[in-house]
């Protein structure tokens, strides 16, 4: 079979299949071009989810007639002025977006260069170029894409509904708006009311401007349930916001990741986020984050993917470690781990109309004088008229030594501790709280005192492919620090002499194969540590204070003080909240006192 050169029109359509998979992808390419041109205002219009029309008007630097003609040629770009592929400060380039769009749609570009006396317009329809002609336009560029995929009708059947395509396009705009808070974005979909993300007010600090933009895009609810992330190390920096573990989502849609201002969906970054939240989320739930990663341009390749949705890092393990550290530190330093959405939910459940009836004497018996805070370390007693299972303290003044979670005033049903602060009531699940305390101590012992090893009476030989065995042998020293002692045993085999004592009876072969696969993909041995932490979580659950156990006042207050000194104490090892705080103002509203 003869080798032949493909026609230019066919080459462009093949490229379009890689770059322009749907209207949102075309919108992304055009909007990034506008931002690279220095635009501070983008006006975007869509019809039928972008399939009928995508129109972007910007106030960027514009183009001359000659530049317009070059812009629609393949592999022509203004984003690589010195020819250095590792010195890219733009959104990246591939030089295929405009000619690819023009090969499958009706493309029109009108532009006026900054300082120029006239504007020019050029068109491409199904790959056929319409010669430039003068037009009327202010400085900047207007790009219109009509009838996307009219030249390749078979592609139309792969598009989703206009509403779904419009949602995808809006997500593109939102991601760009989050990354560029100083830019004014307006999105007009069909005849709907325009959505505008206005730039911050003049004089506002950059971080305040970013918070304002994130609140506009994601809502105040997210910002009210997120901890600030800001860590710089070894030339890498990560800033942004990480939602509290109790503010979790059903999918990963609310994970917004940016590298040097580029929105990405990178596997390394997503895995790092998952690892950072590993033991504080319920099973099947996902965290919400907005992270902006700053990496030296020579340490990241932004052109490894046709749509530039993924990047490749020179040292991915360093990037992963930074993100995990930054998120965990932010959550640990946050003053309040319990999601602010829990209090309104609790108040709604407490309302008489939600309960369905109002018990006789409700306001007099349940919160009478006998429930007053205790004085000193008084011994709790059971009141004659108290509800079954309720233990309350002696009446008196609040103790002077009181932490953030207040002082214990009662234990309900042998499960819940009621504490009082100066302006709130805190309800604690004693088992969940102590479970987290025990678990964090065990985790600390893993990295501090060292991991106890169990010597195998008969060393086990694990056979695998030679590449996997060499990878494991190369990491033998770091694996030994985690309690796994191995050595090379000829070609394609590893000898296991000791394993972490925590593992007990375990499938050694499966463990080593998992480690080998992880080293091949990420060059990191997280599988063993993750398995050890999972065992610690199980042991902590069985070794913590059980529900139904009656506690003394001293024990309850000791638990509160330990919670205040323990990282991630707002959630148990399974991601459930350990306490709910109800402000005094909320309680007053409940009883119509304000």
Secondary structure, 3 states (H helix, E strand, C coil): CCCCCCCHHHHHHHHHHHHCCCHHHHHHHHHHHHHHCCCCEEEEEEEHHHCCEEEEEECCCCCCHHHHHHHCCCCCCCCCCCCCCCCCCCCCCCCCHHHHHHHHCEEEEEEECCCCCCEEEEEEECCEEEEEEEECCCCEEEEEEECCCCCCHHHHHHCCCHHHHHHHHHHHHHHHHHHCCCCEEEEEECCCCCEEECCCCCCCCHHHHHHHHHHHHHCHHHHCCEEEEEEEECCEEEEEEEECCCCCECCCCCEEEEECCEEECCHHHHHHHHHHCCCCCCCCCECCEEEEEECCHHHEECCCCCCCCCCEECCHHHHHHHHHHHHHHHHHHCCCCCCHHHHHHHHHHHCHHHHCCCCCCHHHHCCCHHHCCCCCCCCCECCCCCCCCEEECCCCCCCCCCECCEEEEEEECCCEEEEECCCEEEEEEHHHHHHHHHHHHHHHHHHCCCCCEEEEEEEEEEECCHHHHHHHHHCHHHHHHCCCEEEECCCCEEEEEEEEHHHCCCCHHHHHHHHHHHHHHHCCCHHHHHHHHHHHHHHHHHHCCCCCCCCCHHHHHHHHHHHHCCCCCCECCCCCECEEEEEHHHHHHHCCCC
